[in-house]
Amino acid sequence: MDEIRGHCLCGACSFSLRGPHNWVAHCHCESCRRATASPMTTFIGHPDGAWNWTGQIPARYESSPGQTRGFCATCGSPMFYASDRFPGETHFYAALLEDPSGLVPSVTYHGDEALQWAPTLCPAEA
């Protein structure tokens, strides 16, 4: 897989991902819904060491103990999620990619928290 790039709404924060992703999935948890103001979000789980910031480094917010969310300090776009529960990987928002058309989410996380009017789209996590 070649390098793929993504950026926030204003373009100040940008990143590149190299090599294969660990996974691509939809998340319906309340925390992600609130962080993105959307009924769900789609994440790319990518191995640490295979990505880098190519623009400004996002601001960070500890949304709960051991859970860090990054966002652009200029436009407010959510950029990433990292958790002590998932060492060695960072979760990037798929919608930030310059071309997200090649992504195929394969699983849904926290489908039990999905809003009734939001389809889960993929099988639930086992």
MOPAC internal coordinates of N, CA, C and O (Angstrom, degrees):
PM7 1SCF
backbone

  N    0.0000 0     0.00 0     0.00 0    0    0    0
  C    1.4464 1     0.00 0     0.00 0    1    0    0
  C    1.5202 1   108.67 1     0.00 0    2    1    0
  O    1.2310 1   121.05 1   -45.07 1    3    2    1
  N    1.2935 1   115.60 1   134.93 1    3    2    1
  C    1.4536 1   121.15 1   177.90 1    5    3    2
  C    1.5221 1   110.49 1   -77.48 1    6    5    3
  O    1.2310 1   121.42 1    -4.35 1    7    6    5
  N    1.2971 1   114.90 1   175.65 1    7    6    5
  C    1.4564 1   120.69 1   175.86 1    9    7    6
  C    1.5294 1   109.24 1   -70.94 1   10    9    7
  O    1.2310 1   121.01 1   -42.70 1   11   10    9
  N    1.3307 1   115.67 1   137.30 1   11   10    9
  C    1.4551 1   120.36 1   173.25 1   13   11   10
  C    1.5217 1   107.92 1  -121.55 1   14   13   11
  O    1.2310 1   121.26 1   -28.46 1   15   14   13
  N    1.3249 1   115.19 1   151.54 1   15   14   13
  C    1.4618 1   120.26 1  -173.82 1   17   15   14
  C    1.5189 1   111.06 1  -123.05 1   18   17   15
  O    1.2310 1   121.84 1   -25.62 1   19   18   17
  N    1.3165 1   114.09 1   154.38 1   19   18   17
  C    1.4498 1   120.72 1   175.96 1   21   19   18
  C    1.5149 1   110.13 1  -148.24 1   22   21   19
  O    1.2310 1   121.15 1   -14.56 1   23   22   21
  N    1.3404 1   115.41 1   165.44 1   23   22   21
  C    1.4659 1   119.40 1  -179.68 1   25   23   22
  C    1.5284 1   110.45 1  -160.11 1   26   25   23
  O    1.2310 1   121.33 1   -16.06 1   27   26   25
  N    1.3201 1   115.06 1   163.94 1   27   26   25
  C    1.4556 1   122.33 1   178.91 1   29   27   26
  C    1.5289 1   110.11 1   -76.51 1   30   29   27
  O    1.2310 1   120.54 1     0.17 1   31   30   29
  N    1.3127 1   116.57 1  -179.83 1   31   30   29
  C    1.4606 1   122.35 1  -178.85 1   33   31   30
  C    1.5218 1   112.77 1   -58.61 1   34   33   31
  O    1.2310 1   119.83 1   135.71 1   35   34   33
  N    1.3270 1   117.92 1   -44.29 1   35   34   33
  C    1.4622 1   119.98 1  -177.57 1   37   35   34
  C    1.5260 1   113.10 1   -87.98 1   38   37   35
  O    1.2310 1   119.95 1   167.59 1   39   38   37
  N    1.3354 1   117.69 1   -12.41 1   39   38   37
  C    1.4572 1   121.70 1   179.01 1   41   39   38
  C    1.5187 1   114.87 1    89.24 1   42   41   39
  O    1.2310 1   119.84 1   176.49 1   43   42   41
  N    1.3243 1   117.92 1    -3.51 1   43   42   41
  C    1.4686 1   120.06 1  -178.33 1   45   43   42
  C    1.5318 1   111.77 1   -65.56 1   46   45   43
  O    1.2310 1   120.24 1   135.43 1   47   46   45
  N    1.3392 1   117.14 1   -44.57 1   47   46   45
  C    1.4633 1   121.70 1   177.76 1   49   47   46
  C    1.5206 1   108.54 1   -96.93 1   50   49   47
  O    1.2310 1   120.50 1   -52.11 1   51   50   49
  N    1.2999 1   116.64 1   127.89 1   51   50   49
  C    1.4616 1   120.37 1   178.38 1   53   51   50
  C    1.5191 1   109.11 1  -143.41 1   54   53   51
  O    1.2310 1   121.14 1   -19.43 1   55   54   53
  N    1.3305 1   115.43 1   160.57 1   55   54   53
  C    1.4618 1   120.63 1  -176.35 1   57   55   54
  C    1.5177 1   109.83 1  -149.73 1   58   57   55
  O    1.2310 1   121.29 1   -15.71 1   59   58   57
  N    1.3228 1   115.14 1   164.29 1   59   58   57
  C    1.4593 1   120.81 1   172.48 1   61   59   58
  C    1.5269 1   107.89 1  -132.46 1   62   61   59
  O    1.2310 1   121.47 1   -34.82 1   63   62   61
  N    1.3177 1   114.80 1   145.18 1   63   62   61
  C    1.4629 1   123.05 1   177.63 1   65   63   62
  C    1.5185 1   107.55 1  -117.86 1   66   65   63
  O    1.2310 1   120.21 1   -46.23 1   67   66   65
  N    1.3371 1   117.20 1   133.77 1   67   66   65
  C    1.4581 1   121.79 1   179.95 1   69   67   66
  C    1.5249 1   109.18 1  -119.90 1   70   69   67
  O    1.2310 1   121.16 1   -39.56 1   71   70   69
  N    1.3052 1   115.39 1   140.44 1   71   70   69
  C    1.4585 1   119.82 1   176.03 1   73   71   70
  C    1.5159 1   112.69 1    79.53 1   74   73   71
  O    1.2310 1   120.83 1     4.50 1   75   74   73
  N    1.3230 1   116.01 1  -175.50 1   75   74   73
  C    1.4698 1   120.07 1  -175.68 1   77   75   74
  C    1.5332 1   112.00 1   -72.80 1   78   77   75
  O    1.2310 1   121.40 1   -29.03 1   79   78   77
  N    1.3169 1   114.92 1   150.97 1   79   78   77
  C    1.4612 1   122.21 1   174.68 1   81   79   78
  C    1.5279 1   108.68 1   -80.50 1   82   81   79
  O    1.2310 1   120.48 1   -24.65 1   83   82   81
  N    1.3097 1   116.69 1   155.35 1   83   82   81
  C    1.4615 1   120.36 1   172.18 1   85   83   82
  C    1.5194 1   110.36 1   -71.30 1   86   85   83
  O    1.2310 1   120.91 1   142.20 1   87   86   85
  N    1.3230 1   115.86 1   -37.80 1   87   86   85
  C    1.4650 1   121.79 1  -179.22 1   89   87   86
  C    1.5319 1   108.92 1  -172.16 1   90   89   87
  O    1.2310 1   121.07 1   -15.26 1   91   90   89
  N    1.3326 1   115.56 1   164.74 1   91   90   89
  C    1.4649 1   123.13 1   172.08 1   93   91   90
  C    1.5272 1   105.71 1  -133.58 1   94   93   91
  O    1.2310 1   120.25 1   -52.08 1   95   94   93
  N    1.3374 1   117.13 1   127.92 1   95   94   93
  C    1.4606 1   119.89 1  -173.53 1   97   95   94
  C    1.5220 1   112.08 1  -151.29 1   98   97   95
  O    1.2310 1   121.50 1   -23.92 1   99   98   97
  N    1.3154 1   114.74 1   156.08 1   99   98   97
  C    1.4622 1   121.90 1   171.83 1  101   99   98
  C    1.5239 1   108.56 1   -89.81 1  102  101   99
  O    1.2310 1   120.31 1   -35.02 1  103  102  101
  N    1.3245 1   117.01 1   144.98 1  103  102  101
  C    1.4627 1   121.46 1   175.63 1  105  103  102
  C    1.5239 1   109.12 1  -126.79 1  106  105  103
  O    1.2310 1   121.08 1   -47.92 1  107  106  105
  N    1.3281 1   115.54 1   132.08 1  107  106  105
  C    1.4655 1   122.42 1  -179.13 1  109  107  106
  C    1.5204 1   112.96 1  -111.21 1  110  109  107
  O    1.2310 1   119.02 1  -171.60 1  111  110  109
  N    1.3303 1   119.47 1     8.40 1  111  110  109
  C    1.4670 1   119.68 1  -174.70 1  113  111  110
  C    1.5316 1   110.61 1   -65.51 1  114  113  111
  O    1.2310 1   121.77 1   -26.68 1  115  114  113
  N    1.3176 1   114.23 1   153.32 1  115  114  113
  C    1.4701 1   119.82 1  -177.86 1  117  115  114
  C    1.5260 1   111.39 1   -59.32 1  118  117  115
  O    1.2310 1   120.06 1   140.68 1  119  118  117
  N    1.3189 1   117.49 1   -39.32 1  119  118  117
  C    1.4575 1   121.28 1  -179.34 1  121  119  118
  C    1.5328 1   111.39 1   -61.12 1  122  121  119
  O    1.2310 1   120.05 1   134.68 1  123  122  121
  N    1.3152 1   117.51 1   -45.32 1  123  122  121
  C    1.4733 1   120.50 1   178.57 1  125  123  122
  C    1.5239 1   111.23 1   -67.71 1  126  125  123
  O    1.2310 1   120.73 1   141.80 1  127  126  125
  N    1.3262 1   116.20 1   -38.20 1  127  126  125
  C    1.4750 1   119.05 1   178.00 1  129  127  126
  C    1.5192 1   110.25 1   -60.86 1  130  129  127
  O    1.2310 1   120.35 1   136.45 1  131  130  129
  N    1.3193 1   116.93 1   -43.55 1  131  130  129
  C    1.4668 1   120.08 1  -179.46 1  133  131  130
  C    1.5350 1   111.56 1   -70.10 1  134  133  131
  O    1.2310 1   120.19 1   142.48 1  135  134  133
  N    1.3127 1   117.24 1   -37.52 1  135  134  133
  C    1.4650 1   120.68 1  -179.16 1  137  135  134
  C    1.5227 1   112.01 1   -66.80 1  138  137  135
  O    1.2310 1   120.37 1   152.13 1  139  138  137
  N    1.3332 1   116.89 1   -27.87 1  139  138  137
  C    1.4649 1   120.09 1  -176.54 1  141  139  138
  C    1.5237 1   113.55 1  -112.04 1  142  141  139
  O    1.2310 1   119.98 1   174.48 1  143  142  141
  N    1.3360 1   117.65 1    -5.52 1  143  142  141
  C    1.4673 1   122.20 1  -177.40 1  145  143  142
  C    1.5280 1   110.76 1    54.67 1  146  145  143
  O    1.2310 1   121.29 1  -138.34 1  147  146  145
  N    1.3351 1   115.13 1    41.66 1  147  146  145
  C    1.4612 1   121.08 1  -179.28 1  149  147  146
  C    1.5332 1   108.92 1  -141.83 1  150  149  147
  O    1.2310 1   120.04 1   -17.96 1  151  150  149
  N    1.3337 1   117.54 1   162.04 1  151  150  149
  C    1.4595 1   119.47 1  -177.62 1  153  151  150
  C    1.5231 1   114.25 1   -70.25 1  154  153  151
  O    1.2310 1   120.06 1   162.44 1  155  154  153
  N    1.3206 1   117.50 1   -17.56 1  155  154  153
  C    1.4592 1   123.15 1   176.01 1  157  155  154
  C    1.5151 1   107.21 1  -165.56 1  158  157  155
  O    1.2310 1   120.86 1   -11.29 1  159  158  157
  N    1.3091 1   115.96 1   168.71 1  159  158  157
  C    1.4539 1   119.48 1   173.31 1  161  159  158
  C    1.5193 1   108.21 1  -136.13 1  162  161  159
  O    1.2310 1   120.78 1   -20.23 1  163  162  161
  N    1.3110 1   116.11 1   159.77 1  163  162  161
  C    1.4606 1   121.07 1   178.55 1  165  163  162
  C    1.5253 1   107.71 1  -115.26 1  166  165  163
  O    1.2310 1   121.71 1   -54.74 1  167  166  165
  N    1.3120 1   114.34 1   125.26 1  167  166  165
  C    1.4599 1   121.71 1  -177.27 1  169  167  166
  C    1.5222 1   111.41 1  -110.17 1  170  169  167
  O    1.2310 1   122.08 1   -27.52 1  171  170  169
  N    1.3233 1   113.62 1   152.48 1  171  170  169
  C    1.4549 1   123.27 1   168.78 1  173  171  170
  C    1.5246 1   105.82 1  -111.75 1  174  173  171
  O    1.2310 1   119.69 1   -64.99 1  175  174  173
  N    1.3106 1   118.20 1   115.01 1  175  174  173
  C    1.4615 1   121.58 1   173.08 1  177  175  174
  C    1.5181 1   107.42 1   -83.32 1  178  177  175
  O    1.2310 1   120.10 1   -65.85 1  179  178  177
  N    1.3223 1   117.42 1   114.15 1  179  178  177
  C    1.4626 1   120.81 1  -174.58 1  181  179  178
  C    1.5301 1   109.89 1  -123.90 1  182  181  179
  O    1.2310 1   120.15 1   -41.83 1  183  182  181
  N    1.3436 1   117.32 1   138.17 1  183  182  181
  C    1.4643 1   120.02 1  -177.55 1  185  183  182
  C    1.5285 1   112.66 1   -65.21 1  186  185  183
  O    1.2310 1   121.18 1   -45.08 1  187  186  185
  N    1.3252 1   115.34 1   134.92 1  187  186  185
  C    1.4617 1   119.60 1   173.44 1  189  187  186
  C    1.5260 1   108.89 1   -60.53 1  190  189  187
  O    1.2310 1   120.83 1   -35.62 1  191  190  189
  N    1.3082 1   116.02 1   144.38 1  191  190  189
  C    1.4559 1   121.68 1  -176.74 1  193  191  190
  C    1.5200 1   112.35 1    92.62 1  194  193  191
  O    1.2310 1   120.11 1   168.45 1  195  194  193
  N    1.3441 1   117.39 1   -11.55 1  195  194  193
  C    1.4643 1   121.31 1   179.57 1  197  195  194
  C    1.5323 1   110.52 1  -115.61 1  198  197  195
  O    1.2310 1   120.70 1  -157.46 1  199  198  197
  N    1.3156 1   116.27 1    22.54 1  199  198  197
  C    1.4612 1   121.43 1   176.55 1  201  199  198
  C    1.5161 1   108.37 1  -149.66 1  202  201  199
  O    1.2310 1   120.34 1   -18.59 1  203  202  201
  N    1.3298 1   116.96 1   161.41 1  203  202  201
  C    1.4577 1   120.45 1   174.67 1  205  203  202
  C    1.5269 1   110.59 1  -156.08 1  206  205  203
  O    1.2310 1   121.71 1   -23.38 1  207  206  205
  N    1.3322 1   114.34 1   156.62 1  207  206  205
  C    1.4562 1   120.60 1   173.97 1  209  207  206
  C    1.5190 1   108.07 1   -79.18 1  210  209  207
  O    1.2310 1   119.99 1   -46.65 1  211  210  209
  N    1.3167 1   117.63 1   133.35 1  211  210  209
  C    1.4615 1   121.87 1   179.78 1  213  211  210
  C    1.5189 1   111.21 1  -113.15 1  214  213  211
  O    1.2310 1   120.15 1   178.44 1  215  214  213
  N    1.3155 1   117.31 1    -1.56 1  215  214  213
  C    1.4669 1   124.07 1   176.53 1  217  215  214
  C    1.5169 1   107.82 1  -133.33 1  218  217  215
  O    1.2310 1   120.72 1    30.05 1  219  218  217
  N    1.3127 1   116.23 1  -149.95 1  219  218  217
  C    1.4567 1   119.98 1   178.03 1  221  219  218
  C    1.5250 1   110.50 1   -61.60 1  222  221  219
  O    1.2310 1   120.63 1   -34.79 1  223  222  221
  N    1.2992 1   116.41 1   145.21 1  223  222  221
  C    1.4632 1   121.64 1   175.81 1  225  223  222
  C    1.5261 1   107.67 1   -78.35 1  226  225  223
  O    1.2310 1   119.68 1   -49.43 1  227  226  225
  N    1.3133 1   118.22 1   130.57 1  227  226  225
  C    1.4640 1   120.59 1  -177.77 1  229  227  226
  C    1.5306 1   112.82 1   -63.04 1  230  229  227
  O    1.2310 1   121.77 1   -26.19 1  231  230  229
  N    1.3284 1   114.21 1   153.81 1  231  230  229
  C    1.4629 1   120.88 1   170.29 1  233  231  230
  C    1.5269 1   106.89 1   -70.74 1  234  233  231
  O    1.2310 1   120.35 1   -21.55 1  235  234  233
  N    1.3285 1   116.94 1   158.45 1  235  234  233
  C    1.4661 1   121.26 1  -177.05 1  237  235  234
  C    1.5179 1   110.63 1  -122.91 1  238  237  235
  O    1.2310 1   121.92 1   -31.28 1  239  238  237
  N    1.3234 1   113.93 1   148.72 1  239  238  237
  C    1.4621 1   121.58 1   177.64 1  241  239  238
  C    1.5192 1   108.11 1  -140.25 1  242  241  239
  O    1.2310 1   120.27 1   -54.93 1  243  242  241
  N    1.3389 1   117.08 1   125.07 1  243  242  241
  C    1.4636 1   120.69 1   176.80 1  245  243  242
  C    1.5265 1   107.32 1   -85.27 1  246  245  243
  O    1.2310 1   120.83 1   -79.14 1  247  246  245
  N    1.3376 1   116.01 1   100.86 1  247  246  245
  C    1.4611 1   121.21 1  -174.60 1  249  247  246
  C    1.5238 1   112.49 1   -73.51 1  250  249  247
  O    1.2310 1   120.12 1   154.86 1  251  250  249
  N    1.3070 1   117.37 1   -25.14 1  251  250  249
  C    1.4579 1   124.30 1   171.49 1  253  251  250
  C    1.5289 1   105.55 1  -163.03 1  254  253  251
  O    1.2310 1   119.43 1   -13.74 1  255  254  253
  N    1.3280 1   118.69 1   166.26 1  255  254  253
  C    1.4683 1   119.28 1  -176.19 1  257  255  254
  C    1.5334 1   112.31 1   -53.86 1  258  257  255
  O    1.2310 1   121.11 1   -55.15 1  259  258  257
  N    1.3358 1   115.48 1   124.85 1  259  258  257
  C    1.4529 1   121.30 1   178.51 1  261  259  258
  C    1.5209 1   114.92 1    80.55 1  262  261  259
  O    1.2310 1   119.89 1  -176.64 1  263  262  261
  N    1.3421 1   117.81 1     3.36 1  263  262  261
  C    1.4688 1   122.27 1  -178.35 1  265  263  262
  C    1.5328 1   108.17 1  -119.33 1  266  265  263
  O    1.2310 1   120.01 1   -63.85 1  267  266  265
  N    1.3147 1   117.59 1   116.15 1  267  266  265
  C    1.4585 1   122.13 1  -178.48 1  269  267  266
  C    1.5169 1   109.93 1  -115.84 1  270  269  267
  O    1.2310 1   120.98 1   -46.25 1  271  270  269
  N    1.3169 1   115.73 1   133.75 1  271  270  269
  C    1.4574 1   122.31 1   175.78 1  273  271  270
  C    1.5212 1   107.79 1  -119.15 1  274  273  271
  O    1.2310 1   120.91 1   -42.27 1  275  274  273
  N    1.3245 1   115.86 1   137.73 1  275  274  273
  C    1.4523 1   120.84 1   179.56 1  277  275  274
  C    1.5097 1   110.23 1  -111.04 1  278  277  275
  O    1.2310 1   120.83 1   -32.57 1  279  278  277
  N    1.3300 1   116.03 1   147.43 1  279  278  277
  C    1.4528 1   120.86 1  -179.45 1  281  279  278
  C    1.5192 1   109.69 1  -149.14 1  282  281  279
  O    1.2310 1   120.88 1   -23.25 1  283  282  281
  N    1.3137 1   115.92 1   156.75 1  283  282  281
  C    1.4596 1   120.72 1   177.19 1  285  283  282
  C    1.5257 1   108.48 1   -71.98 1  286  285  283
  O    1.2310 1   120.48 1   -53.51 1  287  286  285
  N    1.3089 1   116.69 1   126.49 1  287  286  285
  C    1.4597 1   121.24 1  -179.66 1  289  287  286
  C    1.5231 1   112.01 1   -72.31 1  290  289  287
  O    1.2310 1   120.00 1   164.78 1  291  290  289
  N    1.3262 1   117.61 1   -15.22 1  291  290  289
  C    1.4625 1   120.61 1  -179.85 1  293  291  290
  C    1.5253 1   111.80 1   -89.25 1  294  293  291
  O    1.2310 1   120.20 1   126.05 1  295  294  293
  N    1.3532 1   117.21 1   -53.95 1  295  294  293
  C    1.4727 1   120.31 1  -174.75 1  297  295  294
  C    1.5255 1   113.79 1  -105.64 1  298  297  295
  O    1.2310 1   119.97 1   167.78 1  299  298  297
  N    1.3284 1   117.67 1   -12.22 1  299  298  297
  C    1.4559 1   121.33 1   177.77 1  301  299  298
  C    1.5164 1   115.92 1    86.90 1  302  301  299
  O    1.2310 1   119.40 1   179.74 1  303  302  301
  N    1.3200 1   118.74 1    -0.26 1  303  302  301
  C    1.4630 1   120.55 1  -179.63 1  305  303  302
  C    1.5210 1   111.48 1   -59.51 1  306  305  303
  O    1.2310 1   119.64 1   -48.49 1  307  306  305
  N    1.3412 1   118.29 1   131.51 1  307  306  305
  C    1.4617 1   119.27 1   173.10 1  309  307  306
  C    1.5230 1   109.28 1   -66.06 1  310  309  307
  O    1.2310 1   120.16 1   -41.05 1  311  310  309
  N    1.3346 1   117.30 1   138.95 1  311  310  309
  C    1.4601 1   121.76 1  -175.00 1  313  311  310
  C    1.5243 1   113.69 1  -115.71 1  314  313  311
  O    1.2310 1   120.13 1   139.47 1  315  314  313
  N    1.3458 1   117.35 1   -40.53 1  315  314  313
  C    1.4580 1   118.83 1  -175.76 1  317  315  314
  C    1.5226 1   110.41 1  -158.50 1  318  317  315
  O    1.2310 1   121.90 1   -12.98 1  319  318  317
  N    1.3146 1   113.96 1   167.02 1  319  318  317
  C    1.4583 1   123.42 1   173.80 1  321  319  318
  C    1.5192 1   106.65 1  -135.11 1  322  321  319
  O    1.2310 1   120.48 1   -44.19 1  323  322  321
  N    1.3145 1   116.68 1   135.81 1  323  322  321
  C    1.4631 1   121.58 1   175.72 1  325  323  322
  C    1.5268 1   107.82 1  -136.75 1  326  325  323
  O    1.2310 1   120.88 1   -34.95 1  327  326  325
  N    1.3267 1   115.93 1   145.05 1  327  326  325
  C    1.4516 1   120.62 1  -176.01 1  329  327  326
  C    1.5191 1   111.06 1  -142.72 1  330  329  327
  O    1.2310 1   121.25 1   -36.15 1  331  330  329
  N    1.3142 1   115.22 1   143.85 1  331  330  329
  C    1.4608 1   120.00 1   173.92 1  333  331  330
  C    1.5296 1   110.76 1   -60.51 1  334  333  331
  O    1.2310 1   120.29 1   156.26 1  335  334  333
  N    1.3342 1   117.06 1   -23.74 1  335  334  333
  C    1.4720 1   121.40 1   179.75 1  337  335  334
  C    1.5253 1   112.10 1   -71.45 1  338  337  335
  O    1.2310 1   120.34 1   162.23 1  339  338  337
  N    1.3345 1   116.95 1   -17.77 1  339  338  337
  C    1.4659 1   121.21 1  -178.15 1  341  339  338
  C    1.5298 1   109.56 1  -126.46 1  342  341  339
  O    1.2310 1   120.14 1  -111.87 1  343  342  341
  N    1.3357 1   117.35 1    68.13 1  343  342  341
  C    1.4668 1   119.29 1  -177.92 1  345  343  342
  C    1.5279 1   111.11 1   -64.56 1  346  345  343
  O    1.2310 1   121.31 1   -36.22 1  347  346  345
  N    1.3182 1   115.09 1   143.78 1  347  346  345
  C    1.4596 1   120.15 1   175.19 1  349  347  346
  C    1.5126 1   115.37 1    85.58 1  350  349  347
  O    1.2310 1   120.11 1  -174.53 1  351  350  349
  N    1.3539 1   117.40 1     5.47 1  351  350  349
  C    1.4533 1   118.44 1   176.47 1  353  351  350
  C    1.5185 1   110.18 1  -145.53 1  354  353  351
  O    1.2310 1   121.31 1   -25.09 1  355  354  353
  N    1.3241 1   115.10 1   154.91 1  355  354  353
  C    1.4555 1   123.23 1   176.30 1  357  355  354
  C    1.5182 1   107.00 1  -123.99 1  358  357  355
  O    1.2310 1   120.96 1   -36.00 1  359  358  357
  N    1.3215 1   115.76 1   144.00 1  359  358  357
  C    1.4656 1   121.13 1  -177.58 1  361  359  358
  C    1.5270 1   108.97 1  -105.18 1  362  361  359
  O    1.2310 1   121.08 1   -61.04 1  363  362  361
  N    1.3172 1   115.55 1   118.96 1  363  362  361
  C    1.4614 1   122.18 1   179.94 1  365  363  362
  C    1.5242 1   109.47 1  -104.30 1  366  365  363
  O    1.2310 1   120.73 1   -32.27 1  367  366  365
  N    1.3209 1   116.22 1   147.73 1  367  366  365
  C    1.4649 1   121.28 1   179.09 1  369  367  366
  C    1.5289 1   109.05 1   -76.86 1  370  369  367
  O    1.2310 1   120.91 1   -59.75 1  371  370  369
  N    1.3201 1   115.87 1   120.25 1  371  370  369
  C    1.4634 1   121.58 1  -175.55 1  373  371  370
  C    1.5170 1   112.59 1   -60.34 1  374  373  371
  O    1.2310 1   119.91 1   146.69 1  375  374  373
  N    1.3225 1   117.78 1   -33.31 1  375  374  373
  C    1.4619 1   121.04 1  -177.76 1  377  375  374
  C    1.5283 1   112.87 1   -67.08 1  378  377  375
  O    1.2310 1   119.80 1   168.00 1  379  378  377
  N    1.3236 1   118.00 1   -12.00 1  379  378  377
  C    1.4566 1   121.37 1   178.56 1  381  379  378
  C    1.5264 1   113.39 1   -82.42 1  382  381  379
  O    1.2310 1   120.22 1   166.60 1  383  382  381
  N    1.3253 1   117.19 1   -13.40 1  383  382  381
  C    1.4678 1   119.40 1  -178.12 1  385  383  382
  C    1.5209 1   110.94 1   -65.04 1  386  385  383
  O    1.2310 1   121.01 1   -33.36 1  387  386  385
  N    1.3192 1   115.68 1   146.64 1  387  386  385
  C    1.4622 1   119.93 1   176.29 1  389  387  386
  C    1.5184 1   110.55 1   -62.64 1  390  389  387
  O    1.2310 1   120.32 1   146.53 1  391  390  389
  N    1.3277 1   117.00 1   -33.47 1  391  390  389
  C    1.4691 1   121.30 1   176.00 1  393  391  390
  C    1.5254 1   109.28 1  -140.40 1  394  393  391
  O    1.2310 1   120.10 1   -91.02 1  395  394  393
  N    1.3239 1   117.42 1    88.98 1  395  394  393
  C    1.4629 1   119.86 1  -179.63 1  397  395  394
  C    1.5282 1   113.90 1   -82.39 1  398  397  395
  O    1.2310 1   119.65 1  -175.94 1  399  398  397
  N    1.3190 1   118.27 1     4.06 1  399  398  397
  C    1.4655 1   121.21 1  -173.49 1  401  399  398
  C    1.5300 1   113.52 1   -63.77 1  402  401  399
  O    1.2310 1   119.43 1   156.26 1  403  402  401
  N    1.3171 1   118.69 1   -23.74 1  403  402  401
  C    1.4620 1   121.02 1  -178.95 1  405  403  402
  C    1.5142 1   114.61 1   -83.99 1  406  405  403
  O    1.2310 1   119.92 1   174.18 1  407  406  405
  N    1.3173 1   117.76 1    -5.82 1  407  406  405
  C    1.4674 1   120.78 1  -179.11 1  409  407  406
  C    1.5149 1   111.15 1   -79.77 1  410  409  407
  O    1.2310 1   120.96 1   -37.75 1  411  410  409
  N    1.3165 1   115.78 1   142.25 1  411  410  409
  C    1.4574 1   121.19 1   176.13 1  413  411  410
  C    1.5272 1   108.00 1  -131.39 1  414  413  411
  O    1.2310 1   119.85 1   -80.69 1  415  414  413
  N    1.3365 1   117.90 1    99.31 1  415  414  413
  C    1.4609 1   119.69 1   176.54 1  417  415  414
  C    1.5231 1   109.83 1   -61.29 1  418  417  415
  O    1.2310 1   120.97 1   -40.24 1  419  418  417
  N    1.3191 1   115.76 1   139.76 1  419  418  417
  C    1.4650 1   119.10 1  -175.76 1  421  419  418
  C    1.5191 1   113.78 1  -117.57 1  422  421  419
  O    1.2310 1   120.24 1   173.65 1  423  422  421
  N    1.3377 1   117.16 1    -6.35 1  423  422  421
  C    1.4605 1   119.42 1  -176.83 1  425  423  422
  C    1.5219 1   109.22 1  -152.31 1  426  425  423
  O    1.2310 1   121.06 1   -22.68 1  427  426  425
  N    1.3160 1   115.58 1   157.32 1  427  426  425
  C    1.4584 1   122.83 1   174.32 1  429  427  426
  C    1.5186 1   108.34 1  -115.14 1  430  429  427
  O    1.2310 1   120.51 1   -50.21 1  431  430  429
  N    1.3302 1   116.63 1   129.79 1  431  430  429
  C    1.4622 1   121.98 1   174.80 1  433  431  430
  C    1.5206 1   109.59 1  -102.05 1  434  433  431
  O    1.2310 1   120.95 1   -36.50 1  435  434  433
  N    1.3016 1   115.79 1   143.50 1  435  434  433
  C    1.4671 1   123.32 1   177.70 1  437  435  434
  C    1.5277 1   112.13 1    57.22 1  438  437  435
  O    1.2310 1   121.01 1  -140.72 1  439  438  437
  N    1.3130 1   115.67 1    39.28 1  439  438  437
  C    1.4569 1   120.63 1   176.49 1  441  439  438
  C    1.5212 1   112.42 1   -59.76 1  442  441  439
  O    1.2310 1   120.49 1   154.59 1  443  442  441
  N    1.3226 1   116.67 1   -25.41 1  443  442  441
  C    1.4688 1   120.30 1   177.86 1  445  443  442
  C    1.5260 1   111.93 1   -67.68 1  446  445  443
  O    1.2310 1   120.05 1   164.23 1  447  446  445
  N    1.3356 1   117.51 1   -15.77 1  447  446  445
  C    1.4608 1   121.39 1   177.75 1  449  447  446
  C    1.5301 1   112.40 1  -100.49 1  450  449  447
  O    1.2310 1   120.42 1  -176.65 1  451  450  449
  N    1.3299 1   116.81 1     3.35 1  451  450  449
  C    1.4689 1   120.30 1  -177.37 1  453  451  450
  C    1.5246 1   110.51 1   -62.85 1  454  453  451
  O    1.2310 1   121.05 1   -38.64 1  455  454  453
  N    1.3083 1   115.60 1   141.36 1  455  454  453
  C    1.4530 1   120.86 1   173.62 1  457  455  454
  C    1.5250 1   108.34 1   -66.28 1  458  457  455
  O    1.2310 1   120.32 1   -34.76 1  459  458  457
  N    1.3051 1   116.99 1   145.24 1  459  458  457
  C    1.4704 1   120.18 1  -176.18 1  461  459  458
  C    1.5164 1   112.74 1   -56.76 1  462  461  459
  O    1.2310 1   120.00 1   147.95 1  463  462  461
  N    1.3058 1   117.60 1   -32.05 1  463  462  461
  C    1.4637 1   120.98 1  -176.62 1  465  463  462
  C    1.5273 1   113.30 1   -91.99 1  466  465  463
  O    1.2310 1   120.06 1  -177.45 1  467  466  465
  N    1.3323 1   117.49 1     2.55 1  467  466  465
  C    1.4688 1   121.06 1   179.74 1  469  467  466
  C    1.5331 1   109.94 1  -106.54 1  470  469  467
  O    1.2310 1   119.53 1   -63.05 1  471  470  469
  N    1.3310 1   118.49 1   116.95 1  471  470  469
  C    1.4642 1   119.77 1   178.19 1  473  471  470
  C    1.5170 1   111.68 1   -66.72 1  474  473  471
  O    1.2310 1   120.46 1   -33.31 1  475  474  473
  N    1.3424 1   116.73 1   146.69 1  475  474  473
  C    1.4608 1   120.80 1  -179.99 1  477  475  474
  C    1.5311 1   112.09 1   -81.00 1  478  477  475
  O    1.2310 1   119.33 1   152.63 1  479  478  477
  N    1.3121 1   118.88 1   -27.37 1  479  478  477
  C    1.4631 1   125.15 1   171.05 1  481  479  478
  C    1.5206 1   116.86 1    72.01 1  482  481  479
  O    1.2310 1   118.66 1   152.67 1  483  482  481
  N    1.3116 1   120.15 1   -27.33 1  483  482  481
  C    1.4598 1   123.20 1  -177.79 1  485  483  482
  C    1.5264 1   108.20 1  -137.64 1  486  485  483
  O    1.2310 1   120.16 1   -15.47 1  487  486  485
  N    1.3321 1   117.31 1   164.53 1  487  486  485
  C    1.4653 1   119.39 1   175.07 1  489  487  486
  C    1.5200 1   111.19 1   -59.50 1  490  489  487
  O    1.2310 1   120.35 1   -29.08 1  491  490  489
  N    1.3126 1   116.93 1   150.92 1  491  490  489
  C    1.4652 1   121.90 1   176.84 1  493  491  490
  C    1.5206 1   110.15 1   -74.69 1  494  493  491
  O    1.2310 1   121.57 1   -25.44 1  495  494  493
  N    1.3170 1   114.60 1   154.56 1  495  494  493
  C    1.4581 1   121.57 1   177.07 1  497  495  494
  C    1.5220 1   109.01 1   -60.07 1  498  497  495
  O    1.2310 1   120.94 1   -42.66 1  499  498  497
  N    1.3228 1   115.81 1   137.34 1  499  498  497
  C    1.4853 1   120.77 1   179.97 1  501  499  498
  C    1.4991 1   111.22 1   -74.91 1  502  501  499
  O    1.2310 1   120.10 1   180.00 1  503  502  501

